Every structure is written in structure tokens, then in C-alpha cells.
Amino acid sequence: MKAREYFIIFSIIIISLIAIGAQYMPSIWWLFILIGPILLIGFSDILQKKHTINNNFPVLGHFRYLLESIRPEIMQYFVETDTEGRPINRIFRSLIYQRAKKVNDTTPFGTQMDVYRNGYEWMNHSMYAKHTDLTKEHPRTIIGGTDCTQPYEASLLNISAMSFGSLSKNAIMALNRGAKIGKMYHNTGEGAISPYHQSEGGDLTWQIGTGYFGCRTPEGNFDAQKFKEKAALDQVKMIEIKISQGAKPGHGGILPAAKNTPEIANIRGVETHTDVHSPPAHSAFNSATSLMRFIKELRELSDGKPIGFKLCIGRTSEFEELCDAMLSTGIKPDFITIDGGEGGTGAAPIEFSNSLGMPLRDGLVFAHDTLVGYDLKKNIKIIASGKILTGFHMVRAFALGADVCNSARGMMMSIGCIQALQCNNNTCPVGVATQNKSLMKGLNIDDKSQRVANFHHGTINSFLELVAAAGLSHPDEIKRTHINRRINMNTVKNYEDLYPLVKAGSLLS
Ligand SMILES: Cc1cc2nc3c(=O)[nH]c(=O)nc-3n(C[C@H](O)[C@H](O)[C@H](O)COP(=O)(O)O)c2cc1C
């Protein structure tokens, strides 16, 4: 039983006590003047669908908004810091909320950043800025190389991998319906395709992790037949092999026992109410060449759908070996997702989150330039994830080599995440990252799915407006020269100086 149910019981008891007391002491009705408004607020909280926190915590939820109006919560995960690690920007979360709610997302008075701090970055605009027609369909990117027979036209921004299990069924339904409204894909995360993905019909990238959930033999290995059946679903547009994620590279997924309900255990093919740790590495391949063969196998089993893999860059020589293997086998992935070491997770050991894995910008440049150096980039699309929340973050990722961006925590916030940091405890108060039925009940799917689509649309609009302000007609024209970074008070470097371009094929010899 949770706050909502306690409130209803509390109200019934109070009303009954006052009614009984009034038989003996009629003046007691006056108590209603005190208690009545509180009860009214509480019941209107339960009946409204917009604010999950008020719905889950009638009356009490208002204190959060009150406290926030006095002292905005610090965006612990999204602050940008200067080179000394001081936080410089706390505006992103309100921006996400504004875009998700489709309310005025402009800010008054001017720049909110210290433009002279080390690390400040900005984009070069043009005197000949272009007009952006925001009523037109957003541009898309085709993912699918020469061996892919069912290429997919992806949105430039999509929902990054987050499993059913880590997130509630309401959250999954809101995200997937949002994906359908916004015409983007929704990455399933490693926890398999659930009925809550399927009921909403949004495009899916099906992620296969080391636990092979959804295509797993009883021993925990890859089951080709099960994979073939699910991959044939029309809703599955692409397949992603998860090698690692930035928040915990080299550590398999963790589903705490409290969140491993019988339904989730059944979908994943594991034992209920136990901690589920997927292994740190795959059993279907153990080298660059065998990964390429696995890609070929998945491509055949899925009848030619785009196959890619996701990783956070660790040892750079291993990525080079992948490129060698692509050349020697002739098998190439259709896409590679680069996740930054700054990435998010539902649960991870802190050392893995804080001290392992290459940050996005470094990893993205390295992966892009290595593919270009091996003359492989033309067939392979790069997807980037890691704190991509705004139009400028998208521009920066594109400048460094991304073709498409994914957002996980931005999308979580658009469905009401308040960064309560309870994802690993099953007590998320807004019903996003919990399997507690009472808590997830407050997450209204109709309302939140539209917010996902609004956040997506508003962010791409802002991205396209920046592209046009730089005098460009299409995101493909974004170059490293468009971004500058302050190194210190009198040194500003352009991204092309910081990350010099590699010539196509230059690493082949
Ligand atoms: C709650 C949660 C669950 C996640 N689950 C997965 C997962 O199953 N597979 C995966 O590859 N990444 C997972 N991620 C990582 C995200 O997909 C993404 O790569 C990372 O958070 C960086 O993006 P962001 O900064 O936009 O959050 C998860 C992240 C969060 C916050």
C-alpha cells in the first residue's frame, strides 16, 4: 500500500470520526473548515493525471514543487562543468520539462553561461543564416549498408536503450507510444521485447545483450530459432548487439531482485525474485572475427534487417581489430552506437560508472576517424549517446561524426523522472523506474507519451534552427570547424584543430 491508498483510508477515517463526533458535539463540523481543503487538494491530486508525484503522493507532493520554487534541485547528472569541475549549467532539466509540456521554451534576459570559463563551447553562426521551415517533416537518415535488404529510415533523435524491468510497464508504454507519435525508434534495452512494447506499435531497435534475454537457451546462450521468430516482427526495425554501455562497461546488466517480478522473469527466461546479472561478455563470439560472423548470422536470421553493435570505447586497439576484421571477412555492421563513459544506468557499481569507459566526445571522434581511416565509414552509420539533451548537444555530436543521436535520461525526464535516484531500489516515486504497481499507476500513458513526442520534436526543431543559423541547409553539412572551445582565457580552439580530420583510407597501409 502506498501514499495514495493511505490518503484515501485516512480521509475515510477522518470523515467518519467527525461525523460520529458531530452526533455528540455539533460544533465539531467546524473542523471541516481546517481539514476540508486538505482533503479536497488530496482528492484532486488523485483525480488529475498531469503530475505523477502529486498523484502518487497526494498533498505531500506539493511540497516538492514548493521547495523547488525556493531552491531548484541541482541537476546532478546533467550539469556541465568547467575544467576545475565546477557546475555551470542547471537549466537543462527545466528545458526538457518545458519542451515535453510544449510550453514556452525560451529564456529571458540572455546568456546563462560563463562564456569565459575554460571549456565553454559555442557554434559559429553565419551572416547568411538560412530560413528553417519547421512545418516540414524532419530530415531522416537511412541505416543499412550494402548487405542489408531492409534498410531503416531513422529519426535524428531516438529513445536510447532502457529495458522493461529497469523501467515500469507504464514507462515503456509511454515511451513506445511516444516513439510512434514522434516517428522515432525505441531501443528495447537488453531486457527483451515485452508485451508493453508491442501493444503500442512504435518502431523498435531490439537490443541483444550478454544475457540474450528473449532469445536465450535454458543455459543462457544465444538461441537462433527464438531470435528468428522475434526478429521477424514488423515492429523490429533494427537489431543492436550490446557489447558494453558507458555507465558500466565490462559489467553485465543488473536487475535487482526487488524488480525481478514473475512477469519480468518469464519474459527474460530467468528465475523470479533473484538478482539478475547478465555476464560481462558474450558467449556467441569472443573475437573481432567471430563478432563479424555473428553479425552475418543475425542478418541472415532477421532476413536482412540492419544489424549493429553498441559499445563504449575502451582499448582502442580492439576497435582497430574490429575494422581489420570487417576488411578481412567483408562483413560490416550497418551501424555502431558509441555510448559515452558519462552514460546512465538503472544500477551499477560506482567505480564502473565513474572511472571506466571513454567519454562520448573522445569515443565518437576515435570511432569515426578510425572508420574513415579504414575507409569503412561510408557503409556504416554512427549513433551517439551520452548526455545528449539539447539541439546544441546534437550539433556537437554531428560535428564529431554522429549520424543519429539517442537519448535515455532526456526521454526519462520527459515522462516525469525527477532524478530521485531510486532506480536501483524499486521505489521511484514517479513510477518510471520501478515495478511497484501502486507507484507506476500515477504515470499517465496518454499524457506522458505525448510529452515524449513533444520533447523529441522540440529538440530536433532547435537542432535544425542551429543548423540554419550556421548557414547550412542540412545537418550533413555540419563540420568540426563549426564548433569552438575555450581552452583558457586567451586560447580558443576550433574542433578541427582539436580533432584533426583523417583522410579516407589513410590507415589502410
Ligand atoms: C534506467 C536506464 C536503463 C538503461 N538500460 C540500458 C540497457 O538495457 N542497455 C543499454 O545498452 N543501455 C542502457 N542504458 C544506457 C542508455 O541507453 C544510454 O546509453 C546512456 O544512458 C547514455 O545516454 P543518456 O546520457 O541520454 O542517458 C540505460 C540507462 C538508464 C538511465
The ligand as an SDF file (V2000), in Angstrom:
LIG
                    3D

 31 33  0  0  0  0  0  0  0  0999 V2000
   17.4450    3.4090  -16.4330 C   0  0  0  0  0  0  0  0  0  0  0  0
   18.4250    3.1160  -17.5140 C   0  0  0  0  0  0  0  0  0  0  0  0
   18.4850    1.8400  -18.0680 C   0  0  0  0  0  0  0  0  0  0  0  0
   19.3920    1.5520  -19.0850 C   0  0  0  0  0  0  0  0  0  0  0  0
   19.4120    0.2990  -19.6580 N   0  0  0  0  0  0  0  0  0  0  0  0
   20.2420    0.0500  -20.6950 C   0  0  0  0  0  0  0  0  0  0  0  0
   20.2070   -1.2020  -21.3750 C   0  0  0  0  0  0  0  0  0  0  0  0
   19.4310   -2.0960  -21.0790 O   0  0  0  0  0  0  0  0  0  0  0  0
   21.0780   -1.3700  -22.4030 N   0  0  0  0  0  0  0  0  0  0  0  0
   21.9500   -0.3930  -22.7990 C   0  0  0  0  0  0  0  0  0  0  0  0
   22.6990   -0.5960  -23.7470 O   0  0  0  0  0  0  0  0  0  0  0  0
   21.9810    0.7920  -22.1830 N   0  0  0  0  0  0  0  0  0  0  0  0
   21.1490    1.0460  -21.1500 C   0  0  0  0  0  0  0  0  0  0  0  0
   21.1580    2.2770  -20.5690 N   0  0  0  0  0  0  0  0  0  0  0  0
   22.0940    3.3080  -21.0870 C   0  0  0  0  0  0  0  0  0  0  0  0
   21.4110    4.2430  -22.0860 C   0  0  0  0  0  0  0  0  0  0  0  0
   20.8300    3.5410  -23.1520 O   0  0  0  0  0  0  0  0  0  0  0  0
   22.3810    5.2900  -22.6640 C   0  0  0  0  0  0  0  0  0  0  0  0
   23.3310    4.6270  -23.4380 O   0  0  0  0  0  0  0  0  0  0  0  0
   23.1060    6.1050  -21.6030 C   0  0  0  0  0  0  0  0  0  0  0  0
   22.2870    6.3870  -20.5020 O   0  0  0  0  0  0  0  0  0  0  0  0
   23.5840    7.4440  -22.1820 C   0  0  0  0  0  0  0  0  0  0  0  0
   22.5180    8.2290  -22.6110 O   0  0  0  0  0  0  0  0  0  0  0  0
   21.8850    9.4360  -21.7330 P   0  0  0  0  0  0  0  0  0  0  0  0
   23.0210   10.2660  -21.2710 O   0  0  0  0  0  0  0  0  0  0  0  0
   20.9780   10.1050  -22.7200 O   0  0  0  0  0  0  0  0  0  0  0  0
   21.1690    8.8410  -20.5920 O   0  0  0  0  0  0  0  0  0  0  0  0
   20.2660    2.5750  -19.5360 C   0  0  0  0  0  0  0  0  0  0  0  0
   20.1970    3.8540  -18.9780 C   0  0  0  0  0  0  0  0  0  0  0  0
   19.2920    4.1300  -17.9860 C   0  0  0  0  0  0  0  0  0  0  0  0
   19.2370    5.5230  -17.4200 C   0  0  0  0  0  0  0  0  0  0  0  0
  1  2  1  0
  2  3  1  0
  2 30  2  0
  3  4  2  0
  4  5  1  0
  4 28  1  0
  5  6  2  0
  6  7  1  0
  6 13  1  0
  7  8  2  0
  7  9  1  0
  9 10  1  0
 10 11  2  0
 10 12  1  0
 12 13  2  0
 13 14  1  0
 14 15  1  0
 14 28  1  0
 15 16  1  0
 16 17  1  0
 16 18  1  0
 18 19  1  0
 18 20  1  0
 20 21  1  0
 20 22  1  0
 22 23  1  0
 23 24  1  0
 24 25  2  0
 24 26  1  0
 24 27  1  0
 28 29  2  0
 29 30  1  0
 30 31  1  0
M  END
$$$$
